[in-house]
Each structure stands twice: as structure tokens, then as C-alpha cells.
Amino acid sequence: MWWWSVLLLLLEQMLVAWLVSMVGLHTIVEGGSSPVTTTTTTTSVQLARAQLVTARRMQPFWTSTGLCPPEPRNATGAFLVSKDSFMNLELIGSLPNRGLSHVRIHWLLELLEVVREREQFYFNFTRLDAILDHLRLVGLHPGFELMGVPKESDPPAVALVSRSYPPSFWTDMVQQLVGRYAARYGVQYVSRWRFETWNEPDLRSYNLLNFTVNDYLSYVYAIRDGLRAAAQRYGMVAPKRKLFPLYGPAGLFKSVQHHPFCWSAVKACSANITHGCPFDTITFHRKGSGRWASEVLDGGRELLEDVLNRFPPVGRLKFANDEADPVAGWSSGRPFQADVRYAAMLFSIVTQHWSAIATQANELGRRLHFLSHDNAFLSYYPYVFEQRTLFARFQMNLTKPPHVQFIAKPVFSVLGLLANLAPVATATQFLPGNISYVLSVDEGSQYVCLVASRSNDSSPLWEKRSYLNITIPVDMVRGARAHPAMVHRVSCLVEGIQDGRNDPFRLWQLQGRPAYPTTDQLAAMREMQLPSVLHAETRRTVQFGTLSKGIDISLSLRGPWIVSVRLCSADYAPPGRVHNVRVRTVFRNEIIVHWHISIGNKQQNRCIQTYEVWFKATKLERVAGNGRKETGTPQGRWRHINAAKHTPFMFYQYARNIRSPAAGTQAACKEAILRRNKTLLVFSLFNSML
């Protein structure tokens, strides 16, 4: 019944419009007073240059994610090089300014094959090459856990006992591994890998080699020896930095009785911290209970205090929590992990740790190296949104051939907003009403970014509507030749992630939680998957030394929410060039376009408002009525296919059977060519600055 399909489509369109209308209105008032509101949840933020006096250098310490291949373990290799896994990693690598830089992966050594001949080991890296080649292509670095049992092809696999692999095996393997990939990718790239020892070795489900404490320590020191030998070989390439540091023991650090491996490793470090400690950074795992974001910081702080009380010498080392998640158990379906609450909790975890770093409030703040969030898994039905992942994955098994569709969750988008923070930042400011923010600026004050949030952690907010007023003085952003009477231009962009508006999970629920959404249902969810532009003001003229109040921004927001405010001087360096354009087929006439943008040593691309994607069919082959193939060239007209889509990240999904906005003239700085279904397509990309 065709009329029933039409009715459902109309109802769905009305639903999307209703969800958007729930967000409310926002207003921008320049140099005037904020609008009067009747709600009591109104927060005003008055920025001033004096706040920047206490700002300090901020290294992005939160840009790592992680995953573990599913069971069975003998299928690890097939999973890691599968199309689903590659699509997931390519999307992870699409955030701006290296918003995610590392992916920590369990069981990588399962991809190795080893032949033992007369106590010599010969390795086949072919399968490992595939996953590492892809990580490099998409701009990511591995958190390389030296974990897993390489496949023995000759002789046949032996019993899995630790004495099957003496220390010389691990030392030789590490040297060969580093040597191979330093030659393949270059030492500079491999030096940014995070080599880590066996994940959570105290757990029986992970201790496949039946390590004893002595076996484990022998393994750790053998890994250390292999990395040090590789560093000596390549030391002249990067003399100013330590090459190939070792991270570990990646432990839970519960009681000594039940977790002797990780505690024994720290004890060995303490006994000879200068020359005998195998680790450069002590890694641990501390998650929350699922209620409060602060539980992650509190757990890490308490553990570090315990470690330093027992072993004071290890206080000279750095520490890292590389599973800093709100709650354990990634595959358990939890509603808060599906919507903006998880995004706001991740923001809170990051900014609470930054506050500890910026204020040097405790030992953890003084010694924290990085955080990693274990959320790069692939979800599955019926919890495609509710599992702890960055994307909802729909396995479209009824199509021929089967394919997969990904929808970005709000937690992915918040990492994109955090990526725009400048390299110098104030400590996190905590305000009444569960609101917090971080103010950042670049060294020349030509760029300012504020990221703020309001949430109740994993619980819903009882009062969802709130009003945020931000006042930005004109002297907050300066030109290249700042002078009290200097006139220059400043651009402003406000983006937001809000409950209901940037919440594809809610729409999926209202659609009936379909296991196989239609093309239109997926398109509707993608309308809500990325941050929305709340205000964009291009090249406003300002003058220092005047009595102008600057810019007043007043926002009506539905909580939980995360808001980013960026201000760019016209003197800010232009962005790099688009390169490494890849076009991936999703299904039939549907593709994802990926790209990168060049980044200099000191210049980031923080003043890009959006990316424009242009399309033109340049060649068409068709079968005429007489059965002969004819080649035609349609009108060479470029279409701006994402004209109505805010595209802040470096990917865009395009389906030709969904009506797209009208055309324009060619404006391209990079082209990618795809041959699909006898049609030659050209995609052109360029970035729009603020």
C-alpha cells in the first residue's frame, strides 16, 4: 500500500521538525544587555583577559580510545581487518586537529605468524601490516599492546605455557617489529606509538600463557630490552626525544593477593628507579560506577596515593589511566551511553582531570600523562546506541550484498569540540547549576575557544531548559599587530550538542528501534548526529581601546548540553590544504568521502567553520536500446551536495537517491575520483574559514 509508506514518511518528517523545535531559540545581542528570561536556571559568563594570566600550557591528554576484538580469539585477525573495523577506524580518524590520535588495541600479536628453527624465530608480519597500514592511512597511531600468542606454523602450535617463549623470543620479536615498521613508515611516526605490556595480566581470561610472577617480570624486562636496543639503533634520527618508551603494566591494581603481577612490576620499579624500572609511564585502569564522572578522577587519585605510599621512588614516573570510562562492561546496554549524557560525562572526566593538572591540586594532577577511553568497539543489535561506543553500527544483513551503516553518537561529536581547544588554557571553572567551562587561547591571542557543559552525569536533568549568557570583550582576540587603537576583524562561531536536537538515539527510538533502518530513516538520524551551528558571525570589525562591551551571546539550551564558542582574528594563519581524499563505497549509490588537511608544526586548523563537498559526473556509460554501449558526457555542472549540512569533521556520507541541494560553481582545491557503476564521479573539497 503505497499511501501507507507516504504517510509514514510524512509523519517522520514532522517528527524531525518537532525534535528540532524542542531546542528553542537563541539570540545574539551585540554590545547590549542579555534578554530577560523567566527561568531561574540562567548562567552568565563574563570573560576577561585577566583570566588568561593563570592559564598554562595544555597538551591534549584525552585523545586516545581503545577496543578489544570479540570472541572467539582465533578470529581476531579477521575482525581487525574486516570492512566494519576499517570503516570504524576511518571515522575515528576524521576528527579535526587529531581529536583522536591513538587507538589502543588488544591481541595485536595474534596477527603474527612465527616459525621456530633451532631456537631462532622468524616472523611473518603480513596480517599485522594490513591493520597498521590502515591506521597510518587514516592518521592514527596504535596503542600497541604487546599481547597475544603468535600463530606457530612450523612446527605445529605447542601448548600455551609461558616457557614456550623464552625472554629472547620477546626481545627479538620487539626488535624485528620496530625495525620493520620504522623502515616501512619512518622512525618519526613509529616513535609516537605507545608500546604497552600485556593488558590486565592478573586476569585469568587474559593470562593465556599462564604467567607466574617471575615469568611475567621476565617478559616485561625482555620487552624493555628489545625497545632499548631499537632506540639505540635509531637514536641519531631523533636525538632530542626518548624513542620507543614502554608503558605498563596496564593493571587494575586491586589487592596484592589477587593482582600480584601489576604490584610486582611497580615494586621492581621502586627497587631501582633509575636503571631497573622497565616502564617510562605507569598505566592503570580506573573506571567509575556509572553514576558520577568524578568517580574516575577520585579512583585514580586514590590509587596513586596508595602506590606512592607503598613505593615512594616511583613518584619520579608519569602515570596514565588508559581505561578511564564512566563504568565497566562496554557491551552492557545503558541508556545514558546512547545520548548526550555520555558526551557530557566524557567532557566532565576530561575537564576535571585538566583542573587537577592546571592547579597541581594533587599527585595525580602533577604526574598524569594521558587518559584513554575504551569506546572504539563495534556495537550490535539490539543495543546499537546503548553500548559504550563512538558510533551506532547497523548491520544491514538483508541487503544483497549485506553492508553496514554507522551513525555518530554525541560522544564522538564532543571529542571534536574538545579538539578545537587552544594550546594555552585556564583551569576548569565550575559554576552553580552543574555548569563548567574551559577557556583557551593560542600564544598570539589570535584565537580563543571556550567549551562549556551542563549535565547531571548519567542521570537526566529535572530542569532541562537553561539559559547561558556569555560576554566576550573586544580585546580578548588580538590581531598580529595589536595596538590600543588597532582595528581588525574577528569571526565568531557557536556550536552546540543538545539533548533532543543532536540525539539520533531518540529519533531511532521514535522510529520503533528498527534493526534495519530504511535509507530515509538513516538520513533523518544523520541530520542529528553532529554539532549544530547556533551562531556564525564572519569578520566583525572591532577596535581596541573603545568602551564597547564586545559580543554578548545568549543561548537557550536543552540539557544536558555542550557548547563551543570560537573566535578567530582575521590575521590567524589560513588553514592547510586538503589532501589524502578517499572515497569508500557503503552500498550501491551511497559513499563516504574522507579527507585530511595538512597541519604544520605550530599551526592547527582551528578556524575552519565547515567543509564544502562538490560533485560532478564527468563520464557516463549506458546501454542503448540496440544493446550497444554509448558514452556520454553530461553537462559539467558542479553541485554543492552538502550545502545545507554543517560538516565540521573530515568526512561526509552521500547517497545519490536522497535529494541534495542545488548547484554552484566549481571551487576546489583537491579532487578525488571514484569509478562506480560505470559512472565517473568527481568530488571536490575546500574548507570555509570563520
C-alpha positions in Angstrom: 0.0 0.0 0.0 1.9 3.0 -1.3 -0.2 5.5 0.6 0.9 3.9 3.9 4.6 4.4 3.0 3.9 8.1 2.1 2.1 8.6 5.4 4.9 7.1 7.4 7.4 9.3 5.6 5.3 12.5 6.3 5.0 11.5 10.0 8.8 11.0 10.2 9.5 14.4 8.7 7.0 16.0 11.1 8.8 14.2 14.0 12.2 15.6 13.0 10.8 19.1 12.8 9.2 18.7 16.2 12.5 17.5 17.7 14.3 20.5 16.3 11.7 22.8 17.6 12.2 21.4 21.1 15.6 23.1 21.2 14.2 26.6 21.4 15.6 29.8 20.1 18.8 31.6 20.8 19.6 35.3 20.3 22.8 37.2 19.7 22.9 40.7 21.2 25.9 42.9 20.3 27.0 45.4 22.9 23.7 45.3 24.7 22.1 43.6 27.7 21.1 40.0 27.8 17.4 39.1 27.2 15.2 38.8 30.2 14.1 35.2 30.9 11.6 33.8 33.4 13.6 30.7 34.4 15.9 30.6 37.4 18.5 28.5 35.5 20.3 31.3 33.9 24.1 31.5 34.0 26.2 34.4 32.9 29.9 34.1 32.0 31.8 37.4 31.8 35.2 36.7 30.1 38.2 39.0 30.6 41.8 38.9 29.5 42.8 38.9 33.2 41.6 35.3 33.4 44.4 34.3 31.0 47.1 35.3 33.5 46.8 32.0 35.2 46.5 29.9 32.0 49.0 27.2 31.4 50.1 25.0 28.5 47.6 22.3 27.7 48.7 19.2 25.9 45.7 17.2 24.6 45.9 14.3 27.0 42.5 12.8 26.3 42.9 11.8 22.6 43.2 8.0 22.9 40.5 5.4 22.5 40.6 1.6 22.7 38.9 -1.6 21.7 39.1 -5.4 22.1 38.2 -7.8 19.3 35.3 -10.0 20.2 35.5 -13.7 20.9 36.5 -16.2 19.5 40.1 -15.2 19.8 41.2 -17.2 16.8 39.1 -14.8 14.7 40.9 -11.7 16.0 42.8 -11.2 12.7 39.7 -11.5 10.6 37.9 -9.0 12.8 40.6 -6.3 12.8 41.0 -6.3 9.0 37.2 -6.5 8.3 35.4 -3.8 6.4 33.4 -2.9 9.5 36.6 -2.4 11.6 38.3 -0.4 8.8 35.2 1.9 8.5 35.1 2.4 12.2 38.8 3.4 12.4 38.5 5.7 9.4 35.6 7.5 11.0 37.6 7.7 14.3 40.4 9.4 12.3 38.1 12.1 10.9 38.1 14.5 13.8 39.9 17.8 13.4 43.3 18.6 15.0 44.0 15.0 15.9 40.9 14.9 18.2 41.6 11.2 18.5 45.3 10.3 17.9 45.7 6.8 19.3 43.8 3.5 19.3 44.7 1.0 22.0 44.0 -2.5 20.6 44.1 -5.8 22.4 45.6 -9.0 20.9 47.6 -7.4 18.1 50.2 -10.2 18.3 47.6 -12.7 17.3 48.1 -11.4 13.8 51.7 -12.5 13.8 52.9 -15.9 12.5 56.2 -17.3 13.8 58.4 -20.1 12.7 60.9 -21.6 15.1 64.1 -23.1 13.8 67.0 -24.1 16.0 66.0 -21.6 18.7 65.7 -18.9 16.1 62.4 -17.1 15.5 61.2 -15.9 12.1 58.1 -13.7 11.9 55.5 -13.2 9.2 54.1 -9.7 9.6 51.7 -9.8 6.6 48.4 -9.7 8.5 49.7 -7.2 11.0 50.8 -5.0 8.1 47.2 -4.7 7.0 45.8 -3.1 10.2 48.8 -0.9 10.8 48.9 0.3 7.2 45.2 1.3 7.6 45.9 3.1 10.9 48.6 5.2 9.3 46.5 5.9 6.2 43.7 7.4 8.4 46.0 9.4 10.6 46.0 7.3 13.8 48.7 5.7 15.9 48.4 2.4 17.6 48.5 1.9 21.4 50.5 -1.2 20.7 49.8 -3.8 23.4 52.5 -6.5 23.1 49.8 -9.0 23.9 48.8 -12.2 22.2 50.0 -15.6 21.1 51.6 -15.6 17.6 50.5 -18.4 15.4 53.1 -21.1 15.1 53.1 -22.5 11.6 56.2 -24.8 11.8 56.2 -26.8 14.0 52.5 -27.0 14.8 51.3 -25.0 17.7 52.5 -26.1 21.1 50.9 -26.0 24.4 50.2 -22.5 25.6 52.7 -22.3 28.5 55.0 -19.4 29.2 58.2 -21.4 28.8 57.3 -21.9 25.1 58.5 -18.3 24.7 61.8 -17.6 26.5 62.8 -13.9 27.1 64.9 -14.0 23.9 61.7 -14.5 21.9 60.1 -11.3 23.2 63.3 -9.3 22.8 63.9 -10.5 19.3 60.3 -10.0 18.3 60.2 -6.4 19.5 63.4 -5.5 17.7 62.2 -7.0 14.5 58.8 -5.4 14.8 60.2 -1.9 15.5 62.8 -2.3 12.7 60.2 -3.4 10.2 57.8 -0.5 10.8 60.5 2.1 11.2 61.6 1.2 7.7 58.0 1.0 6.4 56.6 4.2 7.9 59.6 6.2 9.2 61.1 6.5 12.7 59.2 9.7 13.5 55.8 8.0 13.0 56.7 4.8 14.9 58.2 6.9 17.8 54.7 8.2 18.5 53.3 4.6 19.1 52.6 3.7 22.7 54.1 0.3 23.3 52.5 -1.3 26.3 52.8 -4.6 28.1 50.1 -7.3 28.4 46.7 -5.8 29.3 45.4 -6.6 32.8 47.8 -9.6 33.2 46.3 -10.6 36.6 43.0 -11.6 35.0 42.9 -15.3 34.1 40.9 -14.6 31.0 43.8 -12.6 29.7 46.8 -14.6 31.1 46.8 -17.1 28.2 50.4 -18.0 28.7 49.9 -19.0 32.3 52.5 -16.5 33.6 53.9 -16.8 37.1 55.1 -13.6 38.7 58.7 -14.4 37.7 57.6 -15.3 34.1 55.7 -12.1 33.8 58.6 -9.9 35.1 61.0 -11.8 32.7 58.6 -11.0 29.8 58.4 -7.3 30.8 62.2 -6.8 31.1 62.6 -8.7 27.7 60.2 -6.2 26.1 62.1 -3.3 27.6 65.4 -4.7 26.3 64.0 -5.0 22.8 62.8 -1.5 22.8 66.0 -0.1 24.2 68.0 -1.9 21.6 65.8 -0.5 18.8 66.1 3.0 20.4 69.9 2.7 20.3 69.8 1.8 16.6 67.7 4.8 15.7 68.8 7.2 18.3 70.5 9.5 15.8 67.3 10.0 14.0 65.6 11.8 16.9 68.3 12.7 19.4 66.2 15.1 21.4 63.5 12.7 22.4 63.4 9.3 24.0 62.5 6.7 21.4 60.0 3.9 22.0 59.2 4.3 25.7 57.4 1.4 27.4 54.0 1.8 29.1 52.6 -0.7 31.6 51.6 -2.7 33.5 48.0 -1.8 32.4 46.7 -3.2 35.6 43.6 -3.0 37.7 45.7 -2.7 40.9 43.2 -4.3 43.2 44.5 -6.3 46.2 48.1 -7.6 46.1 46.8 -11.1 46.7 44.6 -11.1 43.6 46.7 -8.8 41.4 50.3 -9.8 42.1 51.6 -9.1 38.6 51.0 -5.3 38.4 52.0 -4.8 42.0 55.2 -6.8 41.5 56.1 -4.7 38.4 55.7 -1.5 40.4 57.8 -3.0 43.2 60.6 -3.8 40.7 60.5 -0.2 39.5 60.8 1.1 43.1 63.8 -1.1 43.9 65.9 0.5 41.2 64.1 3.5 39.7 67.0 4.9 37.8 68.1 1.9 35.8 66.0 -1.0 36.8 62.5 0.2 36.1 61.2 -1.2 32.8 58.4 1.4 32.5 58.6 5.1 31.4 54.9 5.6 32.3 52.9 3.5 34.8 49.5 2.7 33.3 46.5 1.7 35.3 42.7 1.3 34.9 40.2 3.1 37.0 36.6 3.4 35.9 33.5 4.8 37.7 30.3 3.1 38.9 28.3 4.7 36.2 26.8 7.4 38.3 29.3 10.3 38.6 32.0 11.4 36.3 34.1 12.5 39.3 34.5 8.8 40.3 37.1 8.3 37.6 39.3 11.2 38.9 38.8 10.1 42.5 39.7 6.5 41.8 42.9 7.5 40.0 43.9 9.9 42.8 43.3 7.3 45.5 45.3 4.6 43.6 48.2 7.0 43.0 48.3 7.9 46.7 48.3 4.2 47.6 51.1 3.5 45.1 53.3 6.4 46.3 52.7 5.4 50.0 54.0 1.9 49.3 56.7 2.8 46.8 57.8 6.4 47.1 60.6 6.2 44.4 58.1 5.7 41.6 56.9 9.2 42.1 59.5 10.2 39.6 57.5 8.5 36.8 54.4 9.6 34.9 51.1 7.8 35.3 48.2 7.3 32.8 44.7 5.9 33.1 44.2 4.2 29.8 40.7 2.9 30.6 39.1 5.9 32.1 35.5 5.1 31.5 32.3 6.0 33.5 31.5 2.3 34.1 33.0 -1.1 33.3 31.5 -3.5 30.7 31.4 -1.9 27.3 28.8 -4.3 25.8 26.1 -3.8 28.5 23.3 -1.6 27.2 22.9 1.5 29.2 20.6 4.3 28.0 22.9 7.1 29.2 25.7 5.8 26.9 23.3 6.4 23.9 22.6 10.1 24.2 24.1 13.4 25.2 24.6 12.3 28.8 27.6 10.2 27.9 29.1 13.0 25.9 28.7 15.4 28.8 30.2 12.8 31.2 33.3 12.4 29.0 33.6 16.2 28.9 33.5 16.2 32.7 36.0 13.5 33.0 38.4 15.3 30.8 37.9 18.8 32.3 38.0 17.5 35.9 41.4 15.9 35.1 42.5 19.1 33.4 41.6 21.1 36.5 43.8 18.8 38.6 46.7 19.3 36.1 46.3 23.0 35.8 46.0 23.7 39.5 48.5 20.9 40.5 46.0 20.1 43.2 47.2 16.6 43.9 49.7 13.9 42.9 47.6 12.7 40.0 47.4 16.2 38.6 51.2 16.6 38.8 52.0 13.2 37.2 49.2 12.5 34.8 50.5 11.7 31.3 47.2 10.9 29.4 43.7 9.4 29.6 42.3 6.8 27.2 38.6 6.0 26.8 37.7 2.4 25.9 34.9 3.2 23.4 36.1 2.2 19.9 34.1 -1.0 19.9 31.6 -2.0 17.3 28.1 -2.1 18.7 25.4 -4.7 17.7 21.7 -5.0 17.9 19.6 -4.5 20.0 22.0 -2.1 21.8 23.4 -0.3 18.8 23.3 3.0 20.6 23.4 2.0 24.3 26.7 0.2 24.3 29.9 2.1 25.1 30.9 3.1 21.6 31.5 6.2 19.5 29.2 5.1 16.7 26.0 3.1 16.4 26.5 0.3 13.9 23.7 -1.1 11.9 24.5 -4.5 10.3 22.2 -4.4 7.2 22.1 -8.2 6.7 19.0 -8.2 4.5 20.6 -6.3 1.6 22.4 -8.0 -1.3 25.2 -7.9 -0.5 25.0 -7.2 3.2 26.6 -3.9 4.3 27.0 -1.8 7.4 25.8 1.7 8.3 27.3 4.0 11.0 25.7 6.8 12.9 27.9 9.1 15.0 26.9 9.4 18.6 27.1 12.7 20.7 30.2 11.3 22.5 32.1 11.4 19.2 31.0 14.9 18.5 32.1 16.2 21.9 35.6 14.9 21.1 35.5 17.1 18.0 34.6 20.1 20.1 37.4 19.4 22.6 39.8 19.2 19.7 39.4 22.9 19.0 40.7 24.0 22.4 43.8 26.2 22.0 47.2 25.1 23.5 47.0 27.5 26.5 44.1 27.2 28.9 42.7 28.2 32.2 41.8 25.7 34.9 38.3 24.4 34.6 35.7 26.8 36.1 32.8 25.1 38.0 29.6 27.2 38.3 26.3 26.6 40.0 23.7 24.6 38.1 26.1 21.8 37.1 27.9 24.1 34.6 31.6 24.0 33.9 33.8 25.5 31.2 37.4 25.8 30.0 38.7 28.9 28.3 41.7 28.6 26.0 43.8 30.8 23.7 46.7 30.5 21.4 50.1 32.1 22.1 49.4 35.1 20.0 45.8 35.7 21.2 44.6 35.4 17.6 42.3 32.5 18.6 40.1 31.9 21.6 38.0 28.9 22.3 35.6 28.3 25.2 33.9 24.9 25.7 31.2 24.7 28.3 28.8 22.0 29.5 25.8 21.4 31.7 24.9 17.9 32.9 23.8 15.7 35.8 26.2 13.0 34.7 24.4 9.7 33.9 21.0 10.9 35.3 18.6 13.1 33.4 18.2 16.8 34.3 14.9 17.6 36.0 15.0 21.1 34.7 16.1 20.7 31.1 15.9 24.3 29.8 18.6 26.7 30.8 20.0 30.0 29.6 23.6 30.7 29.1 24.9 34.3 28.6 28.5 34.8 27.5 30.1 38.3 27.3 33.3 38.5 25.3 35.3 41.7 25.4 36.8 43.1 22.2 40.4 42.8 23.5 40.1 39.0 24.0 41.2 38.4 20.4 44.1 40.4 19.0 45.4 40.8 15.5 49.0 40.2 14.5 49.9 43.9 15.2 47.9 44.5 18.4 47.7 48.2 19.4 45.4 50.1 21.7 43.7 51.8 18.7 44.1 48.9 16.2 41.1 48.0 14.2 40.8 44.4 12.9 38.2 41.8 12.1 37.1 38.9 14.3 34.9 36.0 13.4 32.7 34.0 15.9 31.2 30.5 15.7 29.0 28.9 18.3 28.3 25.2 18.0 26.2 23.0 20.3 25.3 19.5 21.3 21.9 19.3 23.0 19.5 16.8 24.4 16.9 16.1 21.8 18.5 18.1 19.0 21.8 16.3 18.5 20.4 12.9 19.6 19.9 10.3 16.9 19.2 7.7 19.6 15.9 9.4 20.5 14.8 9.5 16.9 15.7 5.8 16.4 13.5 5.0 19.4 10.6 7.0 17.9 11.2 5.2 14.6 10.5 1.9 16.5 14.1 0.9 17.1 14.4 -0.8 13.7 17.2 -3.3 13.3 17.4 -2.4 9.6 16.5 1.3 9.1 15.5 2.5 5.7 17.5 4.9 3.7 15.2 7.8 4.8 15.4 6.8 8.4 19.2 6.7 8.3 19.3 10.1 6.6 17.0 11.5 9.3 19.3 10.2 12.0 22.3 11.8 10.3 20.6 15.1 10.3 21.0 15.0 14.1 24.4 13.2 14.5 26.8 16.2 14.5 27.0 19.5 16.4 24.7 22.3 15.3 25.6 25.8 14.4 23.9 28.1 16.9 25.6 31.3 15.7 28.1 32.3 13.0 29.4 35.8 12.6 32.0 36.4 10.0 34.6 39.1 10.1 33.1 41.6 12.5 35.2 44.8 12.8 36.4 45.6 16.3 38.6 48.3 17.8 40.7 48.1 20.9 40.6 50.9 23.4 36.9 51.6 23.0 34.1 51.4 25.6 32.3 48.7 23.6 31.1 45.8 25.7 32.1 43.4 22.9 29.9 40.5 21.9 27.0 39.2 24.1 25.9 35.7 23.3 22.6 34.5 24.8 21.7 30.9 24.3 18.6 28.9 25.2 19.7 25.3 25.6 18.1 22.0 26.4 20.2 20.0 28.8 22.4 18.1 29.0 24.4 20.2 26.6 27.9 21.0 25.4 28.6 24.3 23.7 31.8 25.5 21.9 32.5 29.2 21.2 35.4 30.0 18.8 36.7 33.5 18.0 39.3 34.0 15.2 41.2 37.0 14.2 41.4 37.8 10.5 45.2 37.6 11.0 45.0 33.9 12.0 47.0 31.8 9.6 44.9 30.3 6.8 44.2 26.5 7.0 46.3 23.9 5.3 45.5 22.1 2.1 43.1 19.3 1.7 44.8 16.0 0.9 44.5 12.2 1.2 41.0 12.2 -0.1 39.4 8.7 0.0 36.0 7.6 -1.3 34.6 4.5 0.2 31.6 2.6 -1.1 28.9 2.0 1.5 26.2 0.4 -0.6 25.1 0.9 -4.2 24.8 4.6 -4.8 26.0 5.6 -1.3 29.5 6.5 -0.4 31.6 8.2 2.4 34.2 10.8 1.4 37.1 11.1 3.8 39.9 13.6 3.7 42.7 15.1 5.7 44.1 18.6 6.0 47.7 19.4 6.3 48.9 20.5 9.7 52.2 22.4 10.2 54.5 22.0 13.2 53.0 25.0 15.0 49.7 25.8 13.1 46.5 23.9 13.7 43.3 24.3 11.7 41.0 25.6 14.4 39.4 28.4 12.4 37.6 26.2 9.9 33.8 26.6 10.1 32.8 23.8 7.7 33.9 21.8 4.7 32.1 22.1 1.4 31.8 19.0 -0.8 31.2 19.5 -4.5 30.2 16.8 -7.0 30.2 16.4 -10.8 29.6 13.4 -13.0 32.2 13.6 -15.8 31.6 10.4 -17.7 28.6 8.2 -18.2 28.4 4.8 -19.9 24.9 3.5 -20.7 23.4 0.7 -22.8 21.3 2.0 -25.7 18.1 0.4 -26.9 20.0 -1.6 -29.6 22.2 -3.2 -26.9 25.3 -1.1 -27.7 27.2 0.8 -25.1 27.2 4.6 -25.5 29.5 7.0 -23.7 28.2 10.4 -23.0 29.4 13.5 -21.1 26.6 15.1 -19.1 26.7 18.8 -18.5 29.8 19.7 -16.5 27.9 21.3 -13.7 29.2 21.2 -10.1 26.7 20.6 -7.3 27.3 21.6 -3.7 26.0 18.4 -2.2 26.3 19.3 1.4 25.2 23.0 1.1 22.6 22.5 3.9 24.7 20.3 6.1 27.1 21.5 8.7 30.2 19.4 8.1 32.8 20.2 10.8 34.6 16.9 10.7 36.6 15.4 7.8 34.0 13.0 6.4 30.7 13.3 4.5 28.3 10.5 3.7 26.5 11.0 0.4 23.6 9.0 -1.1 22.5 9.9 -4.6 19.0 8.7 -4.2 18.4 11.4 -1.5 17.6 14.8 -2.8 20.5 17.2 -2.3 20.7 21.0 -2.5 21.3 22.9 -5.7 24.4 23.6 -7.7 27.1 26.2 -7.8 30.3 27.0 -9.5 33.5 24.9 -9.2 35.6 25.9 -6.2 38.0 23.1 -5.4 41.5 22.6 -4.0 41.5 18.8 -4.2 39.8 16.2 -6.3 39.1 12.5 -5.7 37.9 10.2 -8.4 35.7 7.2 -7.9 34.5 4.8 -10.6 31.3 3.2 -9.6 28.5 1.6 -11.6 30.1 2.8 -14.9 30.0 6.4 -13.7 33.0 8.6 -13.1 32.4 10.9 -10.2 34.5 13.8 -9.1 34.3 15.1 -5.6 36.0 18.5 -4.8 36.6 19.8 -1.3 37.5 23.0 0.3 37.2 24.5 3.7 35.3 27.6 4.8 37.1 29.7 7.3 35.4 31.6 10.2 
